[in-house]
Amino acid sequence: VKTVFLLFDSLNLRMLNSYGGKYLETPNFNRLAEKSIQFNNHYIGSMPCMPARRDMHTGRLSFLHRSWGPLEPFDNSFPELLRLNNTYTHLVTDHYHYFEDGGATYHNRFNSYDFIRGQERDPWKAMVQPPLEKFREKYHKSQLNLEDREHVYYFYPINSEFIKEEKDFPSVKCFASGLDFLQTNKEADNWFLQLETFDPHEPFFAPDRFKEKIKTKYRGPRLDWPQYERVTETDEEVQELKANYIALIALCDHLLGNVLDYFDQNNLWDDTALILTTDHGFMLGEHDWWAKNRMPLYNEIANIPL
């Protein structure tokens, strides 16, 4: 048995054409929908990031027991069960929560793993004295805090300084690593690949070629990280935040296309399962809310693609 499990983060089902989305063209999500079974009534169990992943690992609802945290000693993790029964399991991820306090013990259930650095507030690049004035000019004040090294916003502008070209983006590196696994092990059987990216989770930072296709009237500093609260921004700011999310969806669609191309070129459809889903959705101003966690579980959060 060979399986590729594609896991995105914060993927809003209503962005995808096959689910009726009209915000952008998603040709590769469409390609997958045409070749597979699409579930329209797939809903989350626990959320956000790590509770959802505990659900996936164990097949049990984490929210009935506790909130954010690691796998428990009594948890049976499916990658570990596969590993112990002669199926090689490999994780490729840029989801840094796996590697910090409160989120650990998931990745080492796999035989091997590749951790790609640089997403969101991953403490990746060491910059003792960041260029504060440059960052104040470059980023919207709502998503900047460089006085407090413990703040959620601290590392994003620093990490972004080292992401110059499309090949530098963590999600791009993830999918390159995943394809490398497929190529290296193309003659092997009995493996499970979890190819996972933090995108399109905020901050909505995508390569320029995806953003350039979506025009807005906003002319201020970079605005790509909405607050977890009610919508209070101007119309131009709202449109800019949405546009940046849409650009990130376009990147995800492109990366999915690379996997589908590999399946086509190597006839993996004959003997390899391909599964795609996300941990939860994301509010983009619907019901006057941004993001998740703070509001009722509207369908924009709870109804997810599979």
VOMARKE-635148 format. One record per atom (N, C-alpha, C): x, y, z; residue in three letters. Coordinates in steps of 0.05 Angstrom, whole numbers, padded with zeros to 5 digits, always signed. Atoms other than C-alpha are relative to their C-alpha. Layout:
<sites>
XYZALA/...
</sites>
This chain:
<sites>
+00017-00024+00000VAL/+00000+00000+00000VAL/+00018+00025+00000VAL/-00014-00025+00001LYS/+00026+00069-00019LYS/-00020+00023+00002LYS/+00020-00022-00006THR/-00008+00133+00006THR/+00015+00027+00002THR/-00009-00027-00003VAL/+00005+00207-00002VAL/-00023+00016+00013VAL/+00020-00016-00015PHE/-00033+00250+00049PHE/+00009+00029-00001PHE/-00005-00029+00002LEU/-00034+00324+00031LEU/-00016+00015+00020LEU/+00014-00015-00021LEU/-00051+00368+00090LEU/+00008+00030-00001LEU/-00003-00029-00001PHE/-00061+00443+00084PHE/-00010+00010+00027PHE/+00009-00012-00025ASP/-00075+00490+00142ASP/-00017+00025-00006ASP/+00018-00023+00003SER/-00134+00539+00145SER/-00010+00003-00029SER/+00010-00001+00028LEU/-00159+00521+00075LEU/-00030+00003+00000LEU/+00028-00007+00001ASN/-00227+00553+00064ASN/-00013-00015-00024ASN/+00014+00016+00021LEU/-00271+00504+00025LEU/-00012+00018-00021LEU/+00015-00017+00019ARG/-00309+00562-00007ARG/+00018+00014-00020ARG/-00018-00011+00020MET/-00246+00583-00045MET/+00003-00018-00024MET/-00006+00020+00021LEU/-00245+00520-00087LEU/-00023-00002-00019LEU/+00020+00001+00021ASN/-00282+00517-00153ASN/-00018-00024+00003ASN/+00016+00025-00002SER/-00304+00445-00142SER/-00021+00001+00022SER/+00020-00004-00021TYR/-00341+00468-00080TYR/-00017+00026-00005TYR/+00015-00024+00007GLY/-00372+00528-00116GLY/+00014+00026+00004GLY/-00015-00025-00003GLY/-00318+00579-00102GLY/+00005+00015-00026GLY/-00003-00017+00023LYS/-00313+00637-00150LYS/+00020+00023+00004LYS/-00019-00021-00006TYR/-00258+00679-00119TYR/+00025+00000-00019TYR/-00023+00004+00018LEU/-00203+00651-00165LEU/-00003-00027-00013LEU/+00000+00026+00013GLU/-00189+00594-00212GLU/+00018-00019+00016GLU/-00016+00020-00014THR/-00165+00531-00177THR/+00002-00025-00017THR/+00001+00022+00019PRO/-00150+00485-00236PRO/+00010-00026+00011PRO/-00011+00026-00010ASN/-00109+00434-00197ASN/-00017-00012+00022ASN/+00020+00011-00019PHE/-00158+00427-00140PHE/-00023-00013-00017PHE/+00021+00011+00018ASN/-00209+00416-00197ASN/+00009-00027-00012ASN/-00010+00025+00012ARG/-00164+00363-00229ARG/-00002-00023+00020ARG/+00002+00021-00020LEU/-00161+00325-00164LEU/-00029-00008+00005LEU/+00028+00006-00005ALA/-00236+00330-00153ALA/-00012-00018-00023ALA/+00010+00016+00023GLU/-00248+00301-00223GLU/+00010-00028+00001GLU/-00012+00027+00000LYS/-00203+00241-00210LYS/-00006-00015+00026LYS/+00003+00012-00027SER/-00227+00226-00139SER/-00028+00003+00010SER/+00026-00004-00014ILE/-00285+00225-00091ILE/+00002+00025+00017ILE/+00001-00024-00016GLN/-00303+00293-00062GLN/-00022-00001+00020GLN/+00021+00001-00021PHE/-00340+00297+00004PHE/-00009+00029+00006PHE/+00011-00027-00004ASN/-00386+00357+00012ASN/-00008+00005+00029ASN/+00009-00003-00028ASN/-00406+00344+00085ASN/+00021-00010+00019ASN/-00022+00007-00018HIS/-00338+00336+00118HIS/+00004+00022+00019HIS/-00002-00021-00021TYR/-00333+00373+00184TYR/+00023-00006+00019TYR/-00022+00002-00019ILE/-00279+00386+00235ILE/-00009-00015+00025ILE/+00005+00010-00027GLY/-00274+00351+00302GLY/+00010+00020+00020GLY/-00012-00019-00019SER/-00226+00389+00346SER/+00017+00020-00016SER/-00016-00021+00012MET/-00188+00453+00330MET/+00011+00018+00021MET/-00012-00003+00026PRO/-00144+00491+00319PRO/+00022-00021-00006PRO/-00021+00017+00013CYS/-00077+00463+00295CYS/+00005-00027+00013CYS/-00009+00025-00012MET/-00053+00412+00345MET/-00023-00017+00010MET/+00023+00018-00005PRO/-00121+00388+00371PRO/-00010-00014-00024PRO/+00009+00013+00025ALA/-00141+00375+00299ALA/+00019-00023-00008ALA/-00019+00021+00008ARG/-00077+00336+00287ARG/-00001-00024+00020ARG/+00004+00022-00019ARG/-00088+00295+00350ARG/-00024-00017-00009ARG/+00022+00014+00011ASP/-00156+00277+00322ASP/+00009-00019-00023ASP/-00009+00015+00024MET/-00123+00255+00257MET/+00018-00024+00008MET/-00018+00021-00008HIS/-00069+00214+00292HIS/-00015-00023+00014HIS/+00011+00020-00018THR/-00115+00178+00340THR/-00028-00010-00008THR/+00027+00008+00007GLY/-00184+00176+00308GLY/-00020+00006+00022GLY/+00018-00008-00022ARG/-00213+00205+00373ARG/-00001+00030+00002ARG/+00004-00029-00002LEU/-00240+00275+00388LEU/+00016+00011+00024LEU/-00018-00011-00021SER/-00187+00313+00428SER/-00015+00019+00018SER/+00013-00021-00016PHE/-00235+00368+00451PHE/-00016-00011+00023PHE/+00014+00012-00022LEU/-00271+00319+00495LEU/+00018-00005+00024LEU/-00020+00006-00021HIS/-00207+00310+00535HIS/+00015+00024+00009HIS/-00015-00024-00006ARG/-00167+00374+00531ARG/+00004+00017-00025ARG/-00004-00017+00023SER/-00145+00430+00485SER/+00027-00005-00013SER/-00026+00002+00013TRP/-00076+00443+00455TRP/+00019-00017+00016TRP/-00020+00016-00014GLY/-00022+00394+00472GLY/+00012-00022-00017GLY/-00013+00022+00015PRO/+00022+00335+00452PRO/-00017-00024+00000PRO/+00012+00027-00003LEU/+00002+00264+00440LEU/+00005-00010+00028LEU/-00003+00011-00027GLU/-00010+00229+00506GLU/+00012-00028-00002GLU/-00012+00027+00000PRO/+00026+00165+00527PRO/-00019-00022-00007PRO/+00020+00020+00006PHE/-00039+00127+00519PHE/-00012+00002-00028PHE/+00011-00003+00027ASP/-00053+00152+00449ASP/+00012-00020-00020ASP/-00010+00017+00022ASN/-00048+00104+00390ASN/+00000+00017-00025ASN/-00004-00017+00023SER/-00020+00144+00332SER/+00001-00017-00025SER/+00001+00018+00023PHE/-00036+00117+00263PHE/+00027-00001-00015PHE/-00026+00004+00013PRO/+00033+00134+00233PRO/+00018-00019+00015PRO/-00016+00019-00016GLU/+00064+00096+00291GLU/-00010-00029-00004GLU/+00011+00027+00005LEU/+00017+00037+00281LEU/+00009-00011-00027LEU/-00010+00008+00027LEU/+00035+00036+00207LEU/+00030-00008+00002LEU/-00029+00004-00003ARG/+00109+00041+00225ARG/+00006-00027+00013ARG/-00004+00025-00015LEU/+00104-00018+00273LEU/-00010-00024-00015LEU/+00010+00022+00016ASN/+00070-00059+00220ASN/+00011+00001-00029ASN/-00017+00003+00025ASN/+00123-00053+00165ASN/-00009+00018-00023ASN/+00005-00021+00020THR/+00096+00009+00129THR/+00017+00024+00007THR/-00018-00022-00005TYR/+00149+00063+00123TYR/-00016+00026+00000TYR/+00015-00025-00002THR/+00122+00131+00146THR/+00019+00023+00000THR/-00017-00023+00002HIS/+00152+00198+00128HIS/-00017+00025+00001HIS/+00014-00026-00003LEU/+00130+00269+00147LEU/+00017+00022-00012LEU/-00012-00025+00009VAL/+00148+00332+00108VAL/-00018+00022+00008VAL/+00017-00022-00011THR/+00123+00395+00142THR/+00016+00025+00005THR/-00011-00025-00009ASP/+00136+00468+00153ASP/-00016+00011+00024ASP/+00018-00008-00022HIS/+00086+00469+00211HIS/+00016-00001+00026HIS/-00020-00001-00022TYR/+00131+00493+00267TYR/-00012-00008+00027TYR/+00012+00007-00025HIS/+00080+00477+00322HIS/+00008-00029+00009HIS/-00009+00027-00007TYR/+00104+00405+00318TYR/+00025+00000+00017TYR/-00027+00000-00011PHE/+00171+00426+00344PHE/+00003+00020+00023PHE/-00002-00019-00023GLU/+00154+00472+00403GLU/-00016-00012+00023GLU/+00014+00009-00023ASP/+00128+00463+00473ASP/-00030+00000-00005ASP/+00029+00002+00003GLY/+00056+00440+00474GLY/-00009-00014-00026GLY/+00007+00013+00025GLY/+00058+00410+00404GLY/+00016-00024-00007GLY/-00020+00021+00007ALA/+00113+00359+00407ALA/-00012-00028+00002ALA/+00005+00029-00001THR/+00112+00283+00402THR/-00017-00011-00023THR/+00014+00009+00024TYR/+00074+00280+00336TYR/+00019-00010-00021TYR/-00018+00006+00022HIS/+00131+00281+00287HIS/+00017-00025+00004HIS/-00017+00023-00005ASN/+00171+00226+00321ASN/-00016-00026+00001ASN/+00016+00025+00005ARG/+00114+00176+00309ARG/+00007-00011-00028ARG/-00007+00009+00027PHE/+00140+00172+00237PHE/+00028-00012+00000PHE/-00027+00010+00003ASN/+00201+00133+00214ASN/+00020+00023-00004ASN/-00018-00022+00006SER/+00231+00198+00189SER/-00016+00025-00006SER/+00015-00025+00005TYR/+00213+00271+00180TYR/+00019+00021-00010TYR/-00016-00023+00011ASP/+00237+00334+00144ASP/-00015+00025+00009ASP/+00012-00025-00011PHE/+00223+00400+00180PHE/+00011+00024-00016PHE/-00007-00024+00016ILE/+00223+00461+00134ILE/-00005+00025+00017ILE/+00001-00023-00018ARG/+00236+00527+00171ARG/-00011+00025-00013ARG/+00005-00027+00010GLY/+00209+00597+00165GLY/-00028+00010+00000GLY/+00028-00009+00000GLN/+00133+00599+00172GLN/-00007+00018+00024GLN/+00011-00017-00020GLU/+00098+00653+00212GLU/+00020+00008+00022GLU/-00018-00009-00022ARG/+00132+00661+00280ARG/+00019-00023+00008ARG/-00021+00020-00004ASP/+00179+00601+00274ASP/+00026+00015+00007ASP/-00025-00013-00008PRO/+00242+00623+00312PRO/+00023-00010-00016PRO/-00018+00011+00020TRP/+00284+00610+00251TRP/+00026+00016-00002TRP/-00024-00015+00005LYS/+00332+00666+00235LYS/+00007+00018+00024LYS/-00009-00015-00024ALA/+00374+00699+00290ALA/+00009+00028-00009ALA/-00007-00028+00005MET/+00374+00775+00284MET/-00002+00015+00026MET/+00000-00012-00026VAL/+00395+00807+00349VAL/-00010+00028+00000VAL/+00009-00028+00002GLN/+00383+00878+00326GLN/-00014+00003-00028GLN/+00014-00002+00025PRO/+00330+00876+00271PRO/-00004+00030-00008PRO/+00003-00028+00009PRO/+00321+00939+00228PRO/-00028+00010+00005PRO/+00027-00007-00009LEU/+00262+00967+00266LEU/-00013+00021-00018LEU/+00012-00021+00016GLU/+00251+01030+00224GLU/-00008-00011-00028GLU/+00007+00012+00026LYS/+00253+00990+00159LYS/-00026-00016+00003LYS/+00024+00017-00003PHE/+00201+00941+00186PHE/-00025+00018+00006PHE/+00023-00018-00006ARG/+00157+00998+00212ARG/-00011+00012-00026ARG/+00009-00011+00026GLU/+00154+01026+00142GLU/-00012-00022-00018GLU/+00008+00022+00018LYS/+00144+00958+00109LYS/-00025-00013+00008LYS/+00023+00016-00010TYR/+00090+00927+00153TYR/-00021+00018+00013TYR/+00022-00014-00013HIS/+00022+00951+00176HIS/+00004-00002+00031HIS/-00005-00001-00029LYS/+00024+00972+00249LYS/-00016-00021+00015LYS/+00017+00020-00014SER/-00031+00922+00267SER/+00014-00027+00002SER/-00013+00027+00000GLN/+00016+00863+00253GLN/+00030+00002+00006GLN/-00028-00004-00005LEU/+00082+00889+00280LEU/+00004+00005+00030LEU/-00009-00004-00027ASN/+00113+00883+00349ASN/+00029-00010+00003ASN/-00028+00007-00001LEU/+00189+00885+00351LEU/+00013+00007+00026LEU/-00011-00006-00027GLU/+00197+00909+00422GLU/+00000-00024+00018GLU/+00004+00023-00018ASP/+00176+00843+00452ASP/+00008-00025-00016ASP/-00010+00024+00015ARG/+00216+00782+00428ARG/-00018-00024+00004ARG/+00018+00022-00005GLU/+00163+00736+00457GLU/-00027+00003-00014GLU/+00026-00005+00013HIS/+00106+00767+00417HIS/-00003-00016-00025HIS/+00007+00017+00023VAL/+00071+00727+00363VAL/+00009+00013-00026VAL/-00007-00013+00025TYR/+00089+00779+00310TYR/+00030+00003-00003TYR/-00029-00008+00000TYR/+00164+00784+00326TYR/+00015-00012-00023TYR/-00018+00013+00019PHE/+00195+00733+00279PHE/-00009+00002-00029PHE/+00009+00000+00027TYR/+00152+00741+00217TYR/+00015+00019-00018TYR/-00016-00018+00018PRO/+00186+00804+00188PRO/+00029-00008-00002PRO/-00028+00009+00001ILE/+00254+00775+00207ILE/+00003-00024-00020ILE/-00001+00023+00019ASN/+00240+00708+00172ASN/-00003+00009-00029ASN/+00007-00008+00027SER/+00212+00744+00112SER/+00024+00013-00015SER/-00024-00012+00012GLU/+00279+00780+00101GLU/+00016-00022-00015GLU/-00016+00021+00012PHE/+00307+00712+00081PHE/-00015-00016-00020PHE/+00017+00013+00020ILE/+00251+00692+00034ILE/-00002+00020-00023ILE/-00002-00019+00022LYS/+00270+00729-00030LYS/-00012-00009-00026LYS/+00010+00011+00025GLU/+00251+00683-00087GLU/-00020-00022+00006GLU/+00021+00020-00004GLU/+00195+00634-00098GLU/+00011-00026+00011GLU/-00012+00025-00010LYS/+00241+00575-00085LYS/+00006+00001+00030LYS/-00006-00003-00028ASP/+00254+00603-00015ASP/-00024-00004+00018ASP/+00024+00002-00017PHE/+00182+00598+00009PHE/-00002-00027+00012PHE/+00001+00026-00014PRO/+00172+00543+00061PRO/-00018-00020-00014PRO/+00019+00019+00013SER/+00112+00512+00025SER/+00012-00011-00025SER/-00013+00009+00025VAL/+00151+00509-00040VAL/+00021-00021+00006VAL/-00020+00019-00009LYS/+00208+00474-00004LYS/-00013-00026+00009LYS/+00014+00024-00009CYS/+00158+00426+00028CYS/-00007-00018-00023CYS/+00009+00016+00022PHE/+00130+00403-00038PHE/+00024-00011-00016PHE/-00024+00011+00013ALA/+00199+00397-00068ALA/+00011-00024+00015ALA/-00009+00023-00017SER/+00219+00352-00010SER/-00018-00024-00003SER/+00019+00022+00004GLY/+00156+00311-00019GLY/+00004-00014-00026GLY/-00005+00012+00027LEU/+00169+00301-00093LEU/+00027-00015+00000LEU/-00026+00014-00003ASP/+00241+00282-00075ASP/-00004-00028+00013ASP/+00006+00025-00013PHE/+00213+00228-00029PHE/-00012-00020-00020PHE/+00013+00018+00020LEU/+00169+00201-00085LEU/+00020-00010-00020LEU/-00020+00008+00021GLN/+00227+00200-00135GLN/+00020-00020+00012GLN/-00020+00018-00013THR/+00276+00168-00086THR/-00012-00028+00005THR/+00012+00025-00008ASN/+00226+00114-00068ASN/-00020-00011-00020ASN/+00019+00007+00020LYS/+00191+00104-00134LYS/-00002-00030-00005LYS/+00001+00029+00004GLU/+00209+00030-00136GLU/-00009-00015+00025GLU/+00007+00013-00025ALA/+00188+00017-00064ALA/-00030-00003+00004ALA/+00028+00004-00007ASP/+00122-00007-00035ASP/-00002+00003+00030ASP/+00006-00002-00028ASN/+00089-00001+00033ASN/+00012+00024+00013ASN/-00008-00025-00013TRP/+00099+00072+00051TRP/-00023+00019+00001TRP/+00020-00021-00005PHE/+00059+00130+00076PHE/+00015+00027+00001PHE/-00012-00026+00000LEU/+00079+00202+00060LEU/-00021+00021+00008LEU/+00017-00023-00008GLN/+00047+00260+00098GLN/+00015+00025-00009GLN/-00012-00025+00011LEU/+00063+00322+00057LEU/-00018+00023+00009LEU/+00017-00020-00015GLU/+00039+00381+00098GLU/+00013+00027-00002GLU/-00010-00028-00001THR/+00045+00456+00093THR/-00018+00017+00017THR/+00014-00019-00016PHE/+00025+00512+00139PHE/-00018+00018-00016PHE/+00017-00017+00017ASP/-00004+00551+00080ASP/-00026-00014-00005ASP/+00002-00029+00001PRO/-00054+00582+00070PRO/-00005+00014+00027PRO/+00002-00013-00026HIS/-00051+00598+00145HIS/+00013+00028-00002HIS/-00012-00027-00002GLU/-00037+00671+00161GLU/+00028-00002+00013GLU/+00003-00023+00018PRO/+00006+00711+00150PRO/-00001-00009-00030PRO/+00005+00008+00028PHE/-00015+00709+00077PHE/+00022+00011-00018PHE/-00025-00009+00014PHE/+00054+00716+00046PHE/+00004-00019-00023PHE/-00003+00016+00024ALA/+00057+00690-00026ALA/+00020+00013-00019ALA/-00018-00012+00021PRO/+00106+00700-00084PRO/-00015+00021-00016PRO/+00012-00023+00013ASP/+00094+00763-00123ASP/-00018-00007-00024ASP/+00015+00006+00024ARG/+00069+00729-00186ARG/-00028-00009+00005ARG/+00027+00007-00008PHE/+00008+00703-00149PHE/-00015+00024+00009PHE/+00014-00024-00010LYS/-00008+00769-00115LYS/-00005+00020-00023LYS/+00002-00020+00021GLU/+00002+00811-00178GLU/-00026-00004-00017GLU/+00024+00006+00015LYS/-00059+00778-00210LYS/-00025+00011+00013LYS/+00023-00009-00015ILE/-00105+00806-00156ILE/+00004+00029+00008ILE/-00003-00028-00004LYS/-00112+00881-00156LYS/-00019+00010+00022LYS/+00017-00014-00020THR/-00138+00922-00097THR/+00007+00030-00001THR/-00005-00029-00002LYS/-00142+00996-00082LYS/+00018+00008+00024LYS/-00016-00005-00024TYR/-00100+00989-00019TYR/+00028+00009-00008TYR/-00026-00011+00007ARG/-00035+01030-00021ARG/+00018+00003+00024ARG/-00015-00002-00024GLY/-00008+01022+00049GLY/+00022-00021+00003GLY/-00021+00020-00005PRO/+00047+00979+00080PRO/-00012-00029+00000PRO/+00009+00028+00003ARG/+00044+00903+00077ARG/-00021-00007+00022ARG/+00022+00007-00018LEU/-00022+00879+00107LEU/-00009-00028-00008LEU/+00006+00028+00008ASP/-00028+00803+00106ASP/-00005-00018+00024ASP/+00003+00015-00025TRP/-00042+00782+00178TRP/-00024+00011+00015TRP/+00023-00010-00014PRO/-00114+00793+00203PRO/+00000-00007+00029PRO/+00003+00005-00028GLN/-00129+00798+00276GLN/-00023-00020+00005GLN/+00021+00019-00007TYR/-00171+00744+00310TYR/-00022+00016+00015TYR/+00020-00017-00013GLU/-00229+00791+00322GLU/-00020+00010-00021GLU/+00020-00011+00018ARG/-00287+00830+00291ARG/+00014+00016-00022ARG/-00010-00016+00022VAL/-00276+00864+00224VAL/-00004+00030+00007VAL/+00001-00029-00006THR/-00258+00937+00239THR/+00016+00016-00021THR/-00016-00013+00021GLU/-00214+00952+00178GLU/-00017+00015-00020GLU/+00013-00014+00022THR/-00231+00998+00121THR/-00005-00020-00023THR/+00006+00018+00022ASP/-00260+00968+00057ASP/+00025-00008-00016ASP/-00025+00005+00015GLU/-00192+00975+00023GLU/+00018-00020+00015GLU/-00016+00019-00016GLU/-00157+00939+00080GLU/-00012-00028-00001GLU/+00013+00026+00001VAL/-00208+00883+00080VAL/+00006-00014-00027VAL/-00005+00012+00026GLN/-00199+00873+00005GLN/+00029-00008-00003GLN/-00028+00008+00001GLU/-00123+00872+00013GLU/+00005-00026+00015GLU/-00004+00025-00016LEU/-00125+00819+00067LEU/-00012-00024-00016LEU/+00011+00022+00015LYS/-00172+00776+00025LYS/+00017-00006-00025LYS/-00016+00004+00024ALA/-00129+00786-00037ALA/+00025-00016+00007ALA/-00024+00014-00008ASN/-00068+00762+00000ASN/-00006-00029+00006ASN/+00008+00028-00005TYR/-00105+00700+00023TYR/-00004-00015-00026TYR/+00006+00012+00026ILE/-00129+00687-00048ILE/+00026-00007-00014ILE/-00026+00005+00013ALA/-00057+00693-00073ALA/+00013-00025+00012ALA/-00011+00023-00012LEU/-00036+00641-00023LEU/-00014-00026-00008LEU/+00015+00023+00011ILE/-00092+00594-00046ILE/+00011-00006-00028ILE/-00011+00005+00027ALA/-00065+00603-00117ALA/+00027-00014+00001ALA/-00025+00014-00004LEU/+00004+00582-00093LEU/-00005-00029+00008LEU/+00006+00027-00008CYS/-00026+00521-00059CYS/-00010-00016-00024CYS/+00010+00014+00024ASP/-00062+00503-00123ASP/+00023-00007-00019ASP/-00024+00005+00017HIS/+00003+00509-00162HIS/+00016-00024+00011HIS/-00016+00021-00013LEU/+00039+00464-00112LEU/-00014-00027-00002LEU/+00016+00024+00004LEU/-00017+00413-00115LEU/+00004-00010-00028LEU/-00004+00008+00028GLY/-00009+00413-00190GLY/+00026-00015-00005GLY/-00025+00014+00002ASN/+00063+00392-00183ASN/-00002-00029+00008ASN/+00005+00028-00010VAL/+00041+00330-00144VAL/-00016-00015-00021VAL/+00017+00013+00019LEU/-00014+00314-00194LEU/+00016-00007-00026LEU/-00017+00005+00024ASP/+00036+00321-00252ASP/+00017-00025+00005ASP/-00017+00023-00006TYR/+00082+00271-00217TYR/-00016-00026-00001TYR/+00018+00023+00001PHE/+00024+00223-00208PHE/-00005-00008-00028PHE/+00006+00006+00029ASP/+00007+00229-00282ASP/+00025-00012-00014ASP/-00024+00008+00014GLN/+00079+00221-00306GLN/+00010-00027+00008GLN/-00011+00025-00010ASN/+00094+00161-00263ASN/-00022-00022+00006ASN/+00022+00019-00002ASN/+00026+00125-00265ASN/-00005-00008+00029ASN/+00006+00006-00029LEU/+00018+00130-00189LEU/-00029-00005+00005LEU/+00029+00004-00004TRP/-00057+00131-00198TRP/-00007-00030+00001TRP/+00006+00029+00001ASP/-00053+00055-00210ASP/+00002-00013+00027ASP/-00005+00015-00025ASP/-00028+00037-00141ASP/+00005+00018+00024ASP/-00006-00018-00022THR/-00023+00099-00096THR/-00025+00016+00007THR/+00022-00017-00010ALA/-00077+00132-00054ALA/+00009+00028+00004ALA/-00006-00028-00004LEU/-00079+00208-00053LEU/-00024+00012+00015LEU/+00020-00011-00018ILE/-00117+00242+00003ILE/+00007+00029+00005ILE/-00005-00029-00005LEU/-00124+00318+00012LEU/-00021+00011+00019LEU/+00018-00014-00017THR/-00155+00357+00069THR/+00014+00023+00015THR/-00011-00021-00016THR/-00143+00412+00120THR/-00009-00004+00029THR/+00008+00003-00028ASP/-00149+00421+00195ASP/-00025+00016+00007ASP/+00023-00017-00005HIS/-00202+00476+00194HIS/-00001+00021-00022HIS/+00002-00022+00019GLY/-00227+00534+00152GLY/+00011+00026+00012GLY/-00010-00026-00009PHE/-00217+00608+00161PHE/-00021+00021-00008PHE/+00020-00021+00006MET/-00263+00669+00166MET/+00015+00023-00013MET/-00012-00023+00015LEU/-00248+00724+00115LEU/-00019+00023-00001LEU/+00018-00022-00002GLY/-00297+00776+00139GLY/-00029-00009+00000GLY/+00027+00010-00002GLU/-00359+00731+00135GLU/-00011+00003+00028GLU/+00012-00004-00026HIS/-00407+00746+00192HIS/+00015+00021+00017HIS/-00016-00022-00013ASP/-00361+00806+00208ASP/+00021-00011+00018ASP/-00022+00011-00016TRP/-00306+00761+00235TRP/+00024-00006-00018TRP/-00024+00011+00012TRP/-00234+00746+00218TRP/+00009-00025+00015TRP/-00016+00022-00010ALA/-00198+00680+00228ALA/-00017-00022+00013ALA/+00012+00023-00014LYS/-00222+00628+00280LYS/+00002+00004+00030LYS/-00003+00003-00029ASN/-00227+00610+00354ASN/-00017+00020+00016ASN/+00013-00020-00016ARG/-00262+00674+00376ARG/-00031+00001-00004ARG/+00028-00002+00008MET/-00330+00664+00344MET/-00013-00028-00001MET/+00012+00027+00004PRO/-00382+00608+00335PRO/+00012-00014-00024PRO/-00012+00016+00021LEU/-00361+00552+00290LEU/-00018+00000-00025LEU/+00014-00002+00025TYR/-00392+00577+00226TYR/+00010-00020-00021TYR/-00008+00019+00020ASN/-00389+00533+00164ASN/+00026+00007-00013ASN/-00026-00009+00012GLU/-00331+00575+00137GLU/+00024-00012+00016GLU/-00021+00013-00016ILE/-00291+00544+00194ILE/-00003-00030+00001ILE/+00006+00028-00007ALA/-00325+00477+00206ALA/-00002-00019-00024ALA/+00003+00017+00024ASN/-00340+00451+00136ASN/+00025+00001-00017ASN/-00027+00000+00012ILE/-00274+00430+00105ILE/+00002-00019-00023ILE/-00002+00018+00023PRO/-00252+00398+00040PRO/+00012-00027+00006PRO/-00012+00027-00002LEU/-00236+00324+00033LEU/-00004-00014-00027LEU/
</sites>
